[in-house]
């Protein structure tokens, strides 16, 4: 895959200083702010959120943004680890020469592969996964307490990731979290600016795109897999959110 074809799914930008939204609402971002050889601040942009514009500076920084479907291509356990990484803390600081150097090396390899004329999508994905796994391992040392509502957001996302094919009602997730549907939507609106229904539908669209591209099942089978009672209702839902019908999307990809 040519690097220019990645621009709709991946971005790597040096010294990013513009608060303009990057990629789509369904993208995730990491902003690396290198203060010195031994000091690094890492900022995370979870799904449906934006970076705090005050973090950006013009010196020695790197922004990596990618669409969520890149992690959906891997196993569910990895996806959940990524959601945890992005939702636990908005940022953390590393003050260790060796640790900072390791991250610099991984970012350098990512940038080289991203810019190479002979770049490999598999190689890029592998390097990105290595960087994310390294950050997960570092973060798992645990040095901050999550606020209660942020924990509930993560619990909702984690539960939805494993249940959205069979459970699509707000009430189900609210009951599992032992709060009211109204309270769950209040928390999600506060943290993600979306309701539970909107987030579930967003996940359905991502899954629908992934399965249409892979072509492993028919569109009718996909409709019923996602909980729709007919192919026509699924087609209307998909076109409303994507802009084209499932059959057109499948042909285009």
Number of C-alpha atoms within 10 A of each C-alpha: 11 14 17 11 9 13 13 12 15 21 18 19 13 15 16 19 16 11 13 9 11 18 17 15 15 17 22 24 25 21 24 25 23 19 13 11 14 14 16 23 17 18 22 25 20 26 19 15 18 18 19 12 11 8 12 20 13 12 13 13 20 22 20 21 22 23 19 23 17 16 18 16 13 11 9 14 11 16 19 19 16 20 20 20 23 21 21 21 20 15 16 14 15 16 14 12 13 12 16 19 15 13 18 18 12 17 19 12 15 21 19 13 19 22 13 12 12 11 15 15 15 10 14 17 16 13 18 20 17 14 18 19 16 16 15 16 12 14 18 12 8 10 9 10 9 12 10 9 15 17 15 18 20 18 18 18 22 18 16 20 18 13 14 19 16 11 16 19 13 18 17 15 23 19 12 12 16 10 13 16 18 13 11 24 19 17 19 19 13 13 15 18 15 17 19 28 14 12 20 22 18 15 20 19 17 15 19 20 19 17 16 19 14 11 12 11 11 11 19 15 13 19 20 14 14 19 15 16 12 12 16 12 11 22 18 15 18 21 15 11 12 13 12 14 16 22 13 11 16 17 9 8 9
